[in-house]
Amino acid sequence: MKFEKLLSPGKIGTMELKNRFVVPPMGTNFGNYEGFVTDRMIEYYRARALGGFGLIIIEVTAVDPHGKAVLNEVGIWKDE
């Protein structure tokens, strides 16, 4: 098999992974416009975890409203 290491365990620092399949951070836009987790987002990540990925990196976040990269539902920044 050409990619035999994909199914073998791996390590990142002291963190051990059951395999080397990684879901990269993506912007699903499933959080609400205040930046909170929603049921839809939980289900999205639960499905990927049940799929057996070794590592899932969650999507974009912002610690300040001015750091947001996602527009609200009408196409303007929330604080405008």
N, C-alpha and C positions, 0 to 999 in steps of 0.2 A: 504494500500500500504506500502511495506516495506521501500521504499526510498522516502517518501513524502517530506522530506526537500530539496531534490535535485532541485525541481522546485520553492522553495521559495527564496525570496531575501536574500542576505547575506552581510556582511561587512568585509572589511579588513582595519583596522584603520578607516579613514574617508571615504574611497572609498566604494560606495554602488554598489553591483552586482545585476543584475536582476534575476539570478539564481546561482546555485553552481556548474555548469559545467565549468571545467577549462581545457584549452589546455596547456599542459606543454611545456617548451622550448625544441625544437628538432632541429637537424641539417638537414635541407632539402637540403642544397647545392644549393639553388636557387639564392643566391646572386652571384655577379661576383667575380672574383679572387682578385680584389682589395678591396673587402669588401663592395661594394655599392649595394643598393637595385635595383632589376630588375623588369620588368613588370611581369615576371612569379611569383616572390615572392609576389608582390602586389596582384595578382589574387589569389594566395594560401591563403593568410590571409583574403582577402575579402570574399572568399567562406566560411571560417570558421565563420567569423563575421555574415554573412547572415544566417548561420545555427543556430544562437541563443545562442552561448556560452556566459556565464557570464563574463569570463576572458580569454584572450589569451595572453600568455607570448611568445614574439618573440624569435627567435633562437640565437645561439651563435654569439658573436661579439668579435672583438679585437681592442683595441685602438692603438696597435703597431704591425707592421708586424711580429715581433718575437713572439707575443702572439697568432698567428693564430693556430687553431687546424685542419684546413682543407688543404689538399694538392692541388696543381694545377692540371690541366687536364692531365699532363704527369707523375704525381706521385712524383714530387719533390717540395720542398718548393720554393716559388716564388722568393726569393732573393738569391738562390744558383746558 
